Amino acid sequence: MTQHLTLRTRTAPAGAVIELAGELDHHSAPEVRAALPGLDLRPGQQLVLDLGGVTFCDSSGLTVLIAARNHALAAGGGIALAAVPDPVSRIFRIVGLDQVFPVHPTVRAAEAAWRPTAS
């Protein structure tokens, strides 16, 4: 049985933040993908995905995280992941995504590490 995914968005000085909680899988990934076009992400900003509440992530979840990265890059911004749970972090290492996404222990750390890029 799939646990409901909770998705909250907010805007911080560094850019958009998406907070996810629950299972990020083939049932919930479309909800995350649908939220991407509505984000207020400007060139030089970053999108932070807070995964601290994610309890499960399958290949569809990984795919939507890559789609979020592509969305951020297309907007002229960057992306960072925050509070990645150990099981998800292990999957990232296995498939090589730890080389693609900057990862921070908290959203605050991701925001502190952000440096605006030239427009």
KOLMI-965504 format. One line per 2 residues: their letters; for each residue x negated, y, z of C-alpha. Coordinates in nm, 3 decimals. Layout:
// residues N
A = X Y Z | ...
END
This chain:
// residues 119
MT = 0.000 0.000 0.000 | -0.142 0.336 -0.101
QH = -0.177 0.599 0.166 | -0.048 0.939 0.064
LT = -0.312 1.189 -0.047 | -0.302 1.536 0.099
LR = -0.450 1.809 -0.118 | -0.498 2.165 0.003
TR = -0.669 2.444 -0.185 | -0.805 2.773 -0.065
TA = -1.032 3.045 -0.191 | -1.354 3.127 -0.007
PA = -1.616 3.391 -0.092 | -1.822 3.124 -0.273
GA = -1.522 3.006 -0.475 | -1.244 2.750 -0.456
VI = -1.226 2.476 -0.194 | -1.020 2.159 -0.234
EL = -0.962 1.961 0.084 | -0.863 1.599 0.028
AG = -0.735 1.351 0.284 | -0.611 0.997 0.224
EL = -0.675 0.759 -0.062 | -0.825 0.896 -0.382
DH = -0.720 0.629 -0.629 | -0.532 0.566 -0.954
HS = -0.208 0.678 -0.787 | -0.339 1.007 -0.647
AP = -0.613 1.110 -0.892 | -0.363 1.270 -1.135
EV = -0.252 1.507 -0.857 | -0.611 1.624 -0.811
RA = -0.664 1.658 -1.187 | -0.341 1.862 -1.217
AL = -0.464 2.105 -0.949 | -0.786 2.194 -1.135
PG = -0.647 2.442 -1.393 | -0.479 2.647 -1.119
LD = -0.799 2.709 -0.924 | -0.938 3.059 -0.896
LR = -1.293 2.980 -1.005 | -1.498 3.250 -1.170
PG = -1.838 3.240 -1.338 | -2.115 3.215 -1.079
QQ = -1.889 3.068 -0.810 | -1.874 2.710 -0.690
LV = -1.600 2.459 -0.636 | -1.634 2.274 -0.306
LD = -1.459 1.940 -0.267 | -1.412 1.855 0.100
LG = -1.392 1.476 0.112 | -1.403 1.447 0.492
GV = -1.052 1.304 0.508 | -1.085 1.059 0.219
TF = -1.031 0.703 0.340 | -1.071 0.524 0.006
CD = -1.203 0.607 -0.341 | -1.178 0.385 -0.649
SS = -1.302 0.436 -1.005 | -1.010 0.669 -1.082
GL = -1.113 0.880 -0.785 | -1.471 0.894 -0.910
TV = -1.345 0.990 -1.254 | -1.141 1.281 -1.119
LI = -1.442 1.405 -0.921 | -1.639 1.409 -1.247
AA = -1.346 1.592 -1.411 | -1.364 1.851 -1.131
RN = -1.736 1.892 -1.196 | -1.671 1.939 -1.567
HA = -1.399 2.193 -1.488 | -1.634 2.392 -1.263
LA = -1.912 2.388 -1.520 | -1.674 2.493 -1.799
AG = -1.569 2.790 -1.583 | -1.934 2.894 -1.552
GG = -1.956 2.777 -1.192 | -2.105 2.498 -0.992
IA = -1.976 2.223 -0.768 | -2.062 2.081 -0.428
LA = -1.921 1.797 -0.222 | -1.881 1.825 0.154
AV = -1.832 1.574 0.435 | -1.853 1.269 0.209
PD = -1.756 0.960 0.414 | -2.018 0.684 0.434
PV = -1.826 0.430 0.221 | -1.778 0.688 -0.056
SR = -2.140 0.800 -0.025 | -2.250 0.438 -0.071
IF = -2.046 0.412 -0.392 | -2.202 0.738 -0.514
RI = -2.551 0.596 -0.458 | -2.467 0.267 -0.633
VG = -2.334 0.437 -0.949 | -2.588 0.722 -0.948
LD = -2.349 1.008 -0.875 | -2.566 1.114 -0.582
QV = -2.795 1.254 -0.855 | -2.508 1.451 -1.013
FP = -2.337 1.616 -0.715 | -2.497 1.832 -0.447
VH = -2.374 1.696 -0.113 | -2.350 1.885 0.216
PT = -2.245 1.768 0.562 | -1.970 2.032 0.593
VR = -1.785 2.287 0.384 | -1.958 2.559 0.585
AA = -2.299 2.413 0.490 | -2.195 2.397 0.123
EA = -2.086 2.759 0.135 | -2.408 2.863 0.312
AW = -2.616 2.688 0.045 | -2.428 2.858 -0.240
RP = -2.621 3.112 -0.442 | -2.432 3.305 -0.708
TA = -2.556 3.249 -1.059 | -2.596 3.524 -1.311
S = -2.281 3.588 -1.516
END
